[in-house]
Amino acid sequence: MTSRVIGSIVTLVLAYSAATAADVRRVVTALDGNDKAIVLFDSRVTLEPGNAPSAKLWVTDTAPAGLSFTDDSGAKPTALPPDLGTALLVVEFPPLDPTEEAKMDPNFMMKVIGERAPARGLPVRHPLMHRTRTIDYAVVLSGEIDMMLDDSVTHVRAG
């Protein structure tokens, strides 16, 4: 029987601007023993360094999602997204110096995706461009960025 990767990644994009992902506050709610809504976690996001610094806000590893009223799902080490799961990320795309871009492996992000990358599709045309077998959502929180597709570019801004 073949396993299918069905997942979604919601990416909150912080393109170059005065704001940084360190300014993002993560508030997770849950139910207490009396079934009252409470704040379970309230913290600032810390990004993992790299060409596109990122942080996981929340991950689910089943569908429907299992609910824990104690575990921090964003802190679990996991492939993104897990099979039959979802991932909510914050990714910061700082300006890329053309000299540094020229030094990057043209398949940089495709190698990060690894074996989870689909076999179909045209070769990527930028080191940070990638393909996945997921449903991805992107929200630009601040700044602006060019979304590069196979043969077009769409400029997107916050809001």
N, C-alpha and C positions, 0 to 999 in steps of 0.2 A: 504494500500500500504506500502510495506517495504522500509525503508530508508537504503541505502547502504553507508558505509563509504568508500569513494574513495579519497585517498590523497597521498601525498608524503612528506617525510621529507628528506631534504638534511642535513646531519650532517657533519660538518667539525671537525674532531677529532684532538685534541691536546693531544697526549699520553704523558707520562712522558718525559720531555726534559727540556732544559734550557729555551725554549720559553714558554710563557703562553698566554692565550687568551687575556690578557690585551694588548698584542702586536698586536692584530688583528685590523685593520682599516676597517671601514665600510664606503663605498662611494656609495651613491644612486643618480642616475641621473634622470632627468625629462625634460619636455619641458616647456619653458617660454611662455609668451603671443605671442611671435613672432615665435613660433614653433622651437626655437633654443634649442639644448641640453645644459643643465646646471647641476651643482652639487646642489642637493637639500639638502642632508645631508652628512657630512664628520665628522666622530667621531670615537673614540676608543670604543671597546666593554667592557661592564662591566658585569661580570658573576654573576648570582644568586648563592649563596653558596649552598652546599649540597655535597653528596657523589660523584656526577659527576657534578661539577659546569657547568652551561650552560647559554647561552644568545641567544635570538631570534634576527636574523638579518633582516628577512622579513617574512611576513605571507600573504597569499592570502586566501580569504574566499569564492570565487566563481570560477567556471570554465565556460567560460574563465575568467581569472583574470580581475577584475575591475581596472582601472588605475586612481589614484588620483595624482595630481601634487602638493599636499600640505601635505597630511597626512603621518605620519610615521607609516607604517604598522608593523614595528618591535616593536613598543611601545604599541600596542593594547593587552589588556589581552584577551587570547583566549585559548581554548583547542587546543592541538597540535596533528595532524593538524586539522583544522576545517573540517566538512563534506564538501566534494567537493572542498577542498582547499589544500594548500601546506604550508610548513614551512621550513625555512632555519635557521639552528641552528649552534652554535659553542658549542662543549662540550669538557671539559677537563677531562681526566681520570687520576688522579694522582695515584701513586703506592698505592696499597691497602695492608696494614699491615695484615698478616695472622691472628693475634689475633683479630683485628677489624673486619675482614671479618667473622670470626667464630661467632661474636656477632650479626651480621646482620640477620634480618629476611630473610630466604631463598627466599621468594616471594616479597622482597622489591620493585623491579621495576614493577612487575606484579600488585602490589597494587597501584603504582603510575599511571599505565595505567588504572586501574579500569575497569569500565563497558565497555570500548572501547576495551578491550582485547578479542581476539577470544576464543571461547570455545574449539576449536580443537587444537591438538598438545600435545606433551609430556610435562610433568612437566619441568620447567626450572631447570637447575643444578647449577646456580650461582645467588646470590642476585641481580647482575646488569644485568642479562640476562632477556629479555622480548620478548613478541610477540605482534604484532599489526596487524590491518587490513589496513595496509598502504604499499605503495611502498617506501622503504627507500634507500637513497644513502649515502655512507660514504666516505669521503676523509680524509686521514691522512695528516695533515699539517706539523707536526713535531713529532719526536719520533717514537715509535713503540708500538704495542699493539696486544694482542691475541684476535681474533674474535672467540668466543665460540659458536658453533652450537650444535645441539642435541647430536651428537656422534663423533664430530671431533673439532679440533681447527686449525685455520689458522693464522699464524703469519704475520702481515702486518706492513709495514714501510712507512714513508713519501715518496711520489713520486711513 
